[in-house]
């Protein structure tokens, strides 16, 4: 069984909701999923934060993290906007990816941000920023199928890394 299947089982165990938040943890082997949901129904979900943590990245070099980030960029073509690495911090050994062209909605820019950390985690959040205002986290809207595919793609880049 893979982390995607474990996550689908965990989602099936959560009753549909539209207010508050629920955590949807899952684990498979060395990989742990932390998923904070802002809403859930039988077809879709709102995800405030998604992270796959693993010790597989504990000793990753910045070049390996960059390759992992490139793998994510190549796979996650189904998101609202394409993503690409925007910052590589060799000192902290972190690669930051963002939507290449943010969505513009009601005067605000909305974009995905993914962080790939040595030590190790891959984390995704969605942000919105209005001119002159600090950015704020907003839930990302996914069908359950897209969420499964996203987690599967996180797993695939980790499998390629291993």
Buried (B, 14 or more C-beta within 10 A) or exposed (E): EBBBBBBBEBBEEEEEBEEEEBEBEBBBEBBBBBBBBBBBEEEBBBBBBBBBBBEBBEEBEBEBBBBBBBBBBEBBEEBBBBBBBBEBEEEEBBBBBBBEEBBEEEEBBBBBBBBBBBBBBBBBBBBBBEEEEEBEBBBBBBEBEBBBBBBBBBBBBBEEBE
